[in-house]
Structures are given as C-alpha cells and as structure tokens.
Amino acid sequence: MMNRVWSQLKELFTAAWQNAKFRKRLVTAVVVFIVLQVYFVRELIAAELLFGLIFAILFVLGVLFYIVGAIGERGLDWAEVGLRFFAEAARRGYQVVEDLSKKPIRHPHSESAP
C-alpha cells in the first residue's frame, strides 16, 4: 500500500517536472522563500540588536541611579555627623555666653574708679 502511494506521488511529480511552467514557478517560489527567510532573519537580528541596545542603556541608567542614590545616602550620613558637631559646638557656645551674662561685671567688693 505504501509503495503504491509513493509510486503515484513519484509519477505525479515526474509529470509535473516535465512541464516547464511548473519548473519555473517552483524555482521562483523557492527563490522567493529563501529571500524572505534571509530578509526576516536580518530583521530579527536587527530587532535583537536594538532591544539589546535599549536594555544596555536602561542597565547603565539603573546603575547610575543606584550610584547617585548611594552617594546621596552617604552624603546625608556625613551631613548628619557635621550638623551634630556644629549643633554641639553651638550649644556649648551658647552655654558659655549665658554663663558670662549671669556673672556680674564687677566683683562684689570692688570700688568704682574716681
């Protein structure tokens, strides 16, 4: 049964191959198919390169934002330390000024100059 099917297909293809119009159309279809495959492969490669480039740009931007954020956090930590230092120095300075303002200018047993 299978041999009979194969022999019928072979006869059909041989008869079609004898026809010049069929051969021309078949070659044209194969050439068009190959050209379209090459074109689509080129398009897919170009699309993949574009997506890769976009991904690389987004990756670099993400890294930059991370670095800027980390530097900002470190800067805030340094600013907090500096502000604590200046706040403590201001507090001590204010205390000294307050102590000086409470002390009398003259000693209790001093005399005024004539």
Residue, then its C-alpha position, 0 to 999 in steps of 0.5 A: m500500500m505504501n509503495r503504491v502511494w509513493s509510486q503515484l506521488k513519484e509519477l505525479f511529480t515526474a509529470a509535473w517536472q516535465n512541464a516547464k511552467f511548473r519548473k519555473r514557478l517552483v524555482t521562483a517560489v523557492v527563490v522567493f522563500i529563501v529571500l524572505q527567510v534571509y530578509f526576516v532573519r536580518e530583521l530579527i537580528a536587527a530587532e535583537l540588536l536594538f532591544g539589546l541596545i535599549f536594555a544596555i542603556l536602561f542597565v547603565l541608567g539603573v546603575l547610575f541611579y543606584i550610584v547617585g542614590a548611594i552617594g546621596e545616602r552617604g552624603l546625608d550620613w556625613a551631613e548628619v555627623g557635621l550638623r551634630f558637631f556644629a549643633e554641639a559646638a553651638r550649644r556649648g557656645y551658647q552655654v558659655v555666653e549665658d554663663l558670662s551674662k549671669k556673672p556680674i561685671r564687677h566683683p562684689h567688693s570692688e570700688s568704682a574708679p574716681 
